Amino acid sequence: MAGTTSTTSSGPDGPPGTNGHDAYDEAATDRFAPEPDKRPGRTAFQRDRARVLHSSALRRLAGKTQVVTPGTRNQAWDASPRTRLTHSLECAQVGRELGAALGCDPDLVEASCLAHDMGHPPFGHNGEQALNDFAKDCGGFEGNAQSLRLLTRIEPKRFVHDAYGELVSVGLNLTRAALDAATKYPWPRGGHPTDPDSTKFGVYEDDLPVFAWAREGAPAYGKCFEAQVMDWSDDVAYSVHDFEDGLHAGHVDPNLLLAEPERSDIFRVAIGRYVPEDTDPQELAEALDRLVDQEWWPHHYDGSAVAQARLKDATSQLIGRFCLAAEGATREAYGSGRLTRYAAELVVPPAARNECAVLKAVADRYVMQRAEQEALRADQRIVLAELAEALTARAPESLDPQFRALFDAAPDDRARKRVIVDQLASLTDDSARTLHTQLTTRR
């Protein structure tokens, strides 16, 4: 079924390839369903980027909270905390520049960064856990696997006839390289290469055929270079910006990072969650000290224009610091040639990973672990559990038209439950609460 009519994409500095080889060849730019170009002159990856950017799934991320929930800040000024959409846009900017500096096609990396969170459900990781509980008997739920499902099946863009003559969706019909670059965990549930109990996976059983097509020729469990750039850009963007949002909202006091027992609390949060369990806390202490010793570090924040500008400079300095560390170490390992697909591994120095992990732990400790946040998360889990029950009881009438048709066409109860999961995952925070109110008050 696969074929290609797309233009082979070239990188920023000349024709595609790594050390003279064609990295973005016909196989990389192939689409699951062949289709002609509508406008000559665009590369295959420019088309991929445009399709992701114009998708409704990406727009819905504007209604999904990143870390700080709007309306819960302590300060009087409007901090305008980030959403999943603004995070994805920021991740895309970081990834595009880092990828281009290393020789990747910038549109390909940007498309993967824009797409990486599209499968996240309402209420973020808390919602992800609630949906995983609900979906335990139909394959579970994982935001990254849901992203692949959106890109290849749910997001309505391209339809084809299957072997039985039925019209079926192939989602955005992205190139093989774009789907591969957006795959952070290239294995199914329970297939982690070193930890079978890991909750992280990148594909549901239902979607294995298109996953296998996208991964054709790839090493087992191996992430392509563009996916590694996306993954580090994601870490950089959310660690830096979650820390920034915590300061804006008044939840993080920079002075606490200089004293005990707060520092030990931060390191305890980091170890096992953001760094390996055998990490020496002294390494994290040294990482934190390196950051607070920088002349641009925000030692004070009062919301004034000067403080806002200083904090914005600090975020820029941090992003540059983390990206340059990865770029320099990778260049040292692989030289100055173009690095693409499976010709290299992104090298991130341990010192940079520890600094990034410390920032994540600060946001975790002072934002996500606040008492009112746990109360909010408990309420969110109740909303999703009750909404799942109500949708199931009233299906298919309770489902949106797109999902109602999929429910009616589903061959068995397992497939029908997966459709309900898809409907739940598509909701924003507000639409989940609104639909919950509508369905539960009718009982």
Phi, psi and omega in degrees: 000334183286150177192175182216142169228010187277154175285133177296132184277142175249158182273186186288341188241016180143197184294156184295156174136167176230120182054042175091355180260151183280100182285319181256070185274192183298323179295320181293326183263006177294149174243147183303318175247117182302141176205147181280159172290137176276332181222113181298153175105339178274146175280165178301322184279335170296321177294318178301311181302315181297320181294319178292316184298325183267005184283149177291330179297322177292317180299323182297338179297343176297337181258016181240123186294141174275290178225300182274119181284129178305137180093354182252002182294157180269335186275161184280334183279161181278106183278346180046065183296159184287155172247177175299329180290310181297324175299316181295321178295319179291319175300320181295321179294316178297312183294321180300314182288318179295315179299316180297322180296334182261358176103002177287159170291120186295326179293323178296313180294318180298318179300318181293323179291319178297326185274346195295334181249009186299334182273359182293136182277180173299150177069021170062219183294332176296316176295326178299317179294319180296317179290328176295322176297316181294324186264016186299334181260010176226025175110001178075182178224137175212130186301324180288321175295324178293327176298314177299320180297319177297313184294329188251353186215309193276314183295117186283112177218313184226131177240146177223165176270132178276188184296341181259006179085003180279143178278121182230151181275141170245025176063223180281350178054052180286168177290161177303316182295324180291317177296319179295319181292335180272000183265104183279328181234089187281063175199158178278177180301131181081003185255015178305134187295335182234347183223091182299339181271001181298140178274357182268130174202164188242004181205137172278159179303320181300333187257012182299325180300313181287329176298315179297322178296314182295329184264010182303124180087354181275148176291145181305130177070355184278134175269136178294163185300320180296323177293325177293321176296317177301316183297314179291323178296323176298312178300314181297310184297312186282330178292315181290314186282330174294321175297316178299314179297323178297321176293314179304318185280354179083013181271337182247124174257113183303332181294335180292341181281358181256355190230161171265153005272006185301319181298316179296324177298317180297317182292324177296322177295319184291318186288123181094334180257316183243344174223161180303153184295338180269011179293134177285124179306333179297326177296322179288323177298318179293323178296314179297319180297321178299321181289310184291343178278351179288143183294338181268000183296136181280089181284346181211144177216119180238007178085357179292166180299320179296317180295321178297318180295320180295320178294320179296322176296321179297319179297319178296319179297318180295315180298314178298320180299312183290320180290318180295326177298315180292318180298314182296315181293323180291318178296322178298324182280326190240356178087193190264001182286175178288134182245118185213160172050251183243026181269353184199167173240138176290129181255116177247117182301143179306324180298319179291320178297321180293320178295317177297318181296323179297318178297319176301317182293325177298312179297320178300310185295317189258349178247300186288334183264010175295147185301318182293334177291322178294322176296320178295317180296322178298319178294320179298319179296322177295316180302311182292321179297314180291324179293320177299317179296317181292318178298319180296316183293328186257359182295146005270353185300332182282349186269154173297156184308318180301314183280334176297318179296320178293323178297314181296328182272351184294139186280340184204177183297324179298314180293323179294322178294323178298324177296319178296320176299317179299317178298315180297317183293335183283345186284151169274173178303311184291319182291330176295316179293321180295313179294323177300315179296316181298315185280325184277338178275353179270355185294000000 
